[in-house]
Amino acid sequence: MNRAIDDVIGRFLVNLPTDEPPSVDRLFHHIVQARWFYEDFYVDDDESGGIPHLRFSEFTAQVFDRCPLLAGYNAKHRTYYEEFKAYVARIPVCGAILLNRDMDKIALAQNWSGKSWVFPKGKIN
């Protein structure tokens, strides 16, 4: 797991400016992308089961702990995490109901955890 976390840090956080800290929302957008890469290309491709799924809060804690660029901000992880959650909650979401031409079939999307099916939706941006 540590190698996977280190790899996504290198892929998604290494280009952050070092002269000033990025805004919390910008930093966490990079971390969100890193997490999806971790889930898609490490956890899902790991046939041994040795790389665990991590909740977003767990993943961000690992990133703050392991990323040298964030070493000075580790103590503020929880505050930054809560700020980002509040920011994300304010972003509008749109959804759609998709029917075929005969109007007898509908498209549903399975959530990433595989526990439920919903209409396709997402953040507007």
C-alpha positions as CSV (number, residue, x, y, z in Angstrom):
1,M,0.0,0.0,0.0
2,N,2.8,2.5,0.9
3,R,4.3,2.1,-2.6
4,A,0.9,2.7,-4.2
5,I,0.4,5.8,-2.1
6,D,3.9,7.1,-2.9
7,D,3.3,6.5,-6.6
8,V,0.0,8.5,-6.7
9,I,1.7,11.3,-4.7
10,G,4.4,11.5,-7.4
11,R,1.8,11.4,-10.2
12,F,-0.7,13.9,-8.8
13,L,1.0,16.1,-6.2
14,V,4.6,16.5,-7.3
15,N,3.8,19.5,-9.5
16,L,2.1,21.6,-6.8
17,P,3.9,24.9,-6.3
18,T,6.4,24.7,-3.4
19,D,6.7,28.5,-2.8
20,E,3.1,28.9,-1.5
21,P,0.6,26.3,-0.3
22,P,-2.3,25.7,-2.7
23,S,-5.8,26.4,-1.6
24,V,-7.5,23.6,0.2
25,D,-10.0,23.0,-2.6
26,R,-7.2,22.9,-5.2
27,L,-5.1,20.6,-3.1
28,F,-7.9,18.2,-2.4
29,H,-9.0,18.1,-6.1
30,H,-5.5,16.7,-6.8
31,I,-5.9,14.2,-3.9
32,V,-9.3,13.2,-5.3
33,Q,-7.7,12.4,-8.6
34,A,-4.9,10.5,-6.9
35,R,-7.5,8.4,-4.9
36,W,-9.4,7.4,-8.0
37,F,-6.1,6.3,-9.6
38,Y,-5.2,4.4,-6.5
39,E,-8.6,2.6,-6.4
40,D,-8.7,1.9,-10.2
41,F,-5.1,0.9,-10.9
42,Y,-3.9,-0.4,-7.6
43,V,-6.7,-1.8,-5.5
44,D,-8.9,-3.1,-8.4
45,D,-5.9,-4.6,-10.2
46,D,-4.4,-6.2,-7.1
47,E,-5.3,-9.9,-7.4
48,S,-3.6,-10.7,-4.1
49,G,-5.9,-8.5,-2.1
50,G,-3.0,-6.9,-0.3
51,I,-3.8,-3.3,-1.2
52,P,-6.9,-2.2,0.7
53,H,-9.8,0.1,-0.3
54,L,-9.5,3.3,1.7
55,R,-12.2,5.7,2.7
56,F,-11.5,9.2,1.4
57,S,-10.6,10.4,4.9
58,E,-8.2,7.5,5.4
59,F,-6.6,8.1,2.0
60,T,-6.1,11.8,2.6
61,A,-4.6,11.0,6.0
62,Q,-2.1,8.7,4.3
63,V,-1.2,11.3,1.7
64,F,-0.7,14.0,4.3
65,D,1.5,11.6,6.3
66,R,3.6,10.4,3.4
67,C,3.9,13.4,1.1
68,P,7.0,15.5,1.8
69,L,5.3,18.6,0.3
70,L,2.6,18.4,2.9
71,A,4.8,17.6,5.9
72,G,4.3,21.0,7.4
73,Y,0.5,20.7,7.1
74,N,0.0,17.2,8.6
75,A,-1.4,18.7,11.9
76,K,-4.1,20.5,9.9
77,H,-5.3,17.5,7.9
78,R,-8.6,17.1,9.7
79,T,-9.4,20.9,9.4
80,Y,-8.5,20.9,5.7
81,Y,-10.5,17.7,5.1
82,E,-13.6,19.2,6.8
83,E,-13.2,22.4,4.7
84,F,-13.1,20.4,1.5
85,K,-16.2,18.4,2.5
86,A,-18.1,21.6,3.0
87,Y,-16.8,23.0,-0.3
88,V,-17.8,19.9,-2.2
89,A,-21.3,20.0,-0.7
90,R,-21.8,23.4,-2.3
91,I,-21.1,22.2,-5.8
92,P,-24.3,21.7,-7.8
93,V,-25.1,18.1,-9.0
94,C,-27.2,17.2,-12.0
95,G,-28.7,13.9,-13.0
96,A,-30.5,12.4,-15.9
97,I,-33.0,9.7,-16.7
98,L,-32.0,8.0,-19.9
99,L,-34.6,5.9,-21.8
100,N,-34.2,4.0,-25.1
101,R,-36.3,5.0,-28.1
102,D,-39.1,2.4,-27.2
103,M,-39.2,3.8,-23.7
104,D,-39.0,0.4,-22.2
105,K,-35.4,0.4,-20.9
106,I,-33.6,2.8,-18.6
107,A,-30.0,3.4,-17.9
108,L,-28.7,3.1,-14.3
109,A,-25.3,3.5,-12.9
110,Q,-23.8,1.4,-10.2
111,N,-22.1,3.4,-7.5
112,W,-18.4,2.8,-7.1
113,S,-18.8,0.5,-4.1
114,G,-21.2,-1.7,-6.0
115,K,-23.9,-1.4,-3.3
116,S,-26.6,0.4,-5.2
117,W,-27.9,1.5,-8.6
118,V,-28.9,5.1,-9.3
119,F,-29.7,7.4,-12.2
120,P,-26.5,8.8,-13.8
121,K,-25.5,12.0,-12.0
122,G,-22.5,14.1,-11.1
123,K,-21.0,17.4,-10.4
124,I,-21.7,20.0,-13.0
125,N,-18.1,20.7,-13.8
